[in-house]
């Protein structure tokens, strides 16, 4: 039986029409530009050790090669994700071990946070926000479960929100510099009021056969779950594709690369079978039509 990935948004904010305070406009030319991007993996204060990136830890399956991605793109950034040393266990936000260590192939070297917030959809949001912050902070924004579009540039300019019932209302805050610490503060309310439902609507549908690094398997709802496709390889002779998958779960826990417990010979790679009705992952089964793309 699958565990349930409930998010605060599912309990506190029901899905509905887009609710946007008039005082907070959509992003546009009137927004003051934020400073140029910083380091690619800005949460880190040390270089990645040789061999401790996603691409170096997990070579493509025999006879396969990684699909082409544009340098600097979302998929290329995911391939460079720093990993903790081999054998590092996945831990919950409170330091306790995740129950199912058998599904953990590697742990991404990124913090979980001290509270039970960075769960499944939030892990996808966190990595996407970090990527955008390193490329162009003006592009960091996510829709809440209500549909409200929450921009990082608004947040650092002194405009945030509060939720009363199902209504999003503008709320002032102190303006601040658009630092990485500010990004972490921005993500707290984002995690609280976004979730699998909003993430599902954020993404455009993609056929499983066309999967690319950076796509997301997501079942929106309560319960719901989201798993990020962090890499894709293909056998040039047969056209068979394979995916590397990463997730957080409930309670909030280390973002970890999944091990293929059903087909251990594949290690951490999962075969893409577009004709199948279900895309099975160790802790959730997704429908074949539940793949999306930013």
C-alpha positions in Angstrom: 0.0 0.0 0.0 1.4 3.3 -1.0 2.0 6.0 1.6 0.1 9.2 1.0 1.8 12.4 0.0 -0.4 15.0 1.6 0.7 18.7 1.3 -0.5 21.6 3.3 -2.0 23.1 0.2 -4.4 20.2 -0.2 -5.7 20.6 3.3 -5.8 24.4 3.5 -6.5 25.7 0.0 -9.0 23.9 -2.2 -8.5 24.1 -6.0 -10.6 26.7 -7.8 -10.5 29.7 -10.0 -7.4 31.9 -10.3 -7.5 34.3 -7.4 -5.1 37.2 -7.7 -5.0 40.3 -5.6 -5.2 43.4 -7.7 -2.3 44.9 -5.9 0.0 42.2 -7.2 0.2 42.3 -11.0 1.5 39.6 -13.3 5.2 39.8 -14.2 5.9 42.3 -16.9 8.2 45.1 -18.1 7.4 47.2 -15.1 9.2 44.7 -12.8 12.6 46.0 -11.8 15.2 43.5 -13.0 16.9 41.4 -10.4 20.7 41.1 -10.3 22.5 38.7 -12.6 22.4 35.0 -11.7 24.7 33.5 -9.1 26.3 30.0 -8.8 24.6 27.1 -10.6 24.1 25.3 -7.3 23.8 28.3 -5.0 22.9 26.4 -1.8 26.4 24.8 -1.7 29.4 26.4 -0.1 31.9 23.8 -1.4 32.9 22.2 -4.7 31.5 18.9 -5.7 33.9 16.0 -5.3 34.9 14.1 -8.5 32.4 11.3 -9.2 29.7 12.8 -6.9 27.4 14.1 -9.6 24.4 12.5 -11.0 25.9 11.9 -14.4 29.2 10.5 -13.1 27.5 8.2 -10.4 25.0 6.7 -12.8 26.4 5.8 -16.3 23.9 5.0 -19.0 22.7 1.4 -19.2 24.7 -0.9 -21.4 24.3 -0.1 -25.1 22.7 3.2 -24.3 23.7 6.9 -24.4 22.2 9.9 -22.7 19.8 11.9 -24.8 21.1 15.2 -26.0 20.3 18.3 -23.9 21.3 21.9 -24.5 24.2 23.2 -22.4 22.9 25.2 -19.5 19.3 23.9 -19.9 17.2 22.4 -17.1 18.1 18.9 -18.1 21.8 19.6 -18.2 21.6 21.2 -14.8 20.0 18.1 -13.3 22.8 15.9 -14.7 25.2 18.0 -12.7 23.4 17.7 -9.4 25.8 17.1 -6.6 25.3 13.9 -4.6 26.3 12.9 -1.1 28.8 10.1 -0.8 27.6 6.6 -1.9 25.8 4.8 0.8 24.4 8.0 2.5 21.0 7.2 3.9 17.9 9.3 3.2 16.7 11.1 6.3 13.5 12.9 7.3 13.4 16.6 8.1 13.8 15.7 11.8 17.0 13.7 11.2 15.3 10.2 11.5 15.9 7.7 8.8 13.5 7.2 6.0 11.7 3.8 6.5 12.4 2.5 3.1 16.1 2.8 2.5 15.8 0.0 -0.1 14.4 2.5 -2.6 17.3 4.9 -2.2 20.1 4.7 -4.9 21.7 8.1 -3.9 20.9 11.2 -1.9 21.1 14.6 -3.5 23.4 17.0 -1.6 20.8 19.6 -0.8 19.1 20.4 2.5 15.6 19.3 3.5 14.8 22.2 5.9 13.9 21.9 9.6 10.1 21.5 9.1 7.8 19.0 7.4 7.4 21.1 4.2 9.7 19.9 1.4 7.7 16.9 0.4 7.1 15.5 -3.1 5.9 18.3 -5.3 7.9 20.7 -3.1 11.1 18.9 -4.0 10.4 19.5 -7.7 9.6 23.1 -7.0 12.8 23.5 -4.9 15.1 22.1 -7.6 13.3 24.1 -10.3 13.6 27.3 -8.2 17.3 26.7 -7.6 17.9 26.2 -11.4 16.0 29.4 -12.3 17.7 31.4 -9.5 21.1 30.4 -11.0 20.0 31.4 -14.5 17.7 34.3 -14.1 16.0 35.1 -10.8 13.3 37.1 -12.6 11.9 33.8 -13.9 11.3 32.2 -10.5 7.6 31.9 -9.9 5.0 29.2 -9.1 1.3 28.9 -9.1 -0.4 28.2 -5.8 -3.2 25.7 -5.5 -5.7 28.6 -5.9 -4.1 29.5 -9.2 -2.4 32.6 -7.8 1.0 33.3 -9.5 3.6 33.9 -6.8 6.8 35.6 -8.1 10.1 35.8 -6.3 10.7 39.3 -7.7 7.4 40.4 -6.0 8.5 38.8 -2.8 11.8 40.6 -2.5 10.2 43.9 -3.6 8.0 43.7 -0.4 4.8 42.0 -1.7 3.6 38.6 -0.4 0.2 37.1 0.3 -1.9 35.7 3.0 -4.8 33.2 2.6 -8.2 33.6 4.3 -10.4 30.7 3.5 -10.0 30.2 -0.2 -9.1 33.8 -0.9 -5.6 35.1 -1.5 -5.1 38.6 -0.2 -2.1 40.9 -0.7 0.2 41.4 2.3 3.1 43.7 2.7 6.5 42.6 3.9 9.9 44.2 4.2 11.7 44.6 0.9 15.0 42.7 0.8 17.9 41.9 -1.5 17.3 38.9 -3.8 19.8 36.7 -2.1 19.7 32.9 -1.9 18.6 33.3 1.7 15.6 35.3 0.4 14.8 32.5 -2.0 14.7 30.1 0.9 12.3 32.3 2.7 10.1 32.7 -0.5 9.9 28.9 -0.8 8.3 28.4 2.7 4.9 29.9 1.7 5.3 28.4 -1.7 5.6 24.9 -0.3 2.7 25.6 2.1 0.2 26.6 -0.6 1.4 24.8 -3.7 1.3 21.1 -4.2 0.6 18.2 -6.6 -2.6 19.8 -7.9 -1.0 23.1 -8.7 2.1 21.4 -10.1 0.0 19.3 -12.4 -1.6 22.4 -13.8 1.8 24.2 -14.1 3.0 21.5 -16.5 2.2 20.8 -20.1 1.3 17.2 -21.0 4.0 15.1 -22.6 3.8 11.6 -24.1 5.8 9.1 -22.1 7.6 8.1 -25.3 9.0 11.6 -25.6 10.3 11.9 -22.0 13.2 14.3 -21.5 15.3 15.1 -18.4 13.4 17.6 -16.3 10.0 16.2 -17.0 7.8 15.3 -14.0 5.5 12.4 -13.3 2.7 13.9 -11.2 -0.6 12.7 -9.9 -2.4 15.8 -8.7 -4.7 15.5 -5.7 -4.9 14.4 -2.1 -3.4 11.9 -2.1 -1.0 12.8 -4.8 2.7 12.4 -5.6 5.4 13.8 -7.9 8.6 12.3 -9.1 11.2 14.2 -11.2 12.9 12.7 -14.2 16.5 13.7 -13.6 18.0 12.0 -16.7 17.1 9.9 -19.8 19.2 7.5 -21.8 18.3 5.7 -25.0 19.5 2.6 -26.9 20.1 3.9 -30.4 19.5 0.5 -32.0 16.2 -0.3 -30.4 15.0 3.2 -29.4 14.3 1.9 -25.9 14.5 4.7 -23.4 15.4 4.6 -19.7 14.9 7.2 -16.9 16.6 8.2 -13.7 14.0 9.4 -11.1 14.3 11.4 -8.0 11.8 12.3 -5.3 11.1 13.5 -1.8 8.1 12.0 0.0 6.0 12.3 3.2 7.2 13.3 5.8 9.6 15.7 4.1 12.9 13.9 3.5 16.1 14.0 1.6 15.7 14.3 -2.2 16.9 10.9 -3.4 17.5 9.1 -6.6 15.2 6.0 -6.8 16.5 2.5 -7.0 14.6 0.1 -9.4 13.6 -2.5 -6.8 11.4 -4.4 -9.4 14.2 -4.7 -11.9 17.4 -4.7 -9.9 19.6 -5.4 -12.9 18.8 -1.9 -14.1 20.1 -0.3 -10.9 18.6 3.1 -10.7 17.3 3.2 -14.3 13.7 2.6 -15.2 12.6 1.4 -18.6 10.1 3.6 -20.4 7.2 1.5 -21.7 4.7 3.9 -23.4 2.2 1.2 -24.1 1.8 0.2 -20.5 -1.1 1.7 -18.6 1.0 2.3 -15.5 4.4 3.8 -14.9 5.5 2.1 -11.7 7.9 3.7 -9.3 8.9 2.2 -5.9 6.4 4.2 -3.8 3.8 5.3 -6.3 2.3 4.1 -9.6 1.5 6.8 -12.1 -0.8 6.6 -15.1 1.0 6.6 -18.5 -0.6 10.1 -19.2 0.7 11.7 -16.0 4.0 13.1 -17.4 4.3 16.8 -17.7 6.9 19.4 -18.7 7.8 23.0 -17.5 
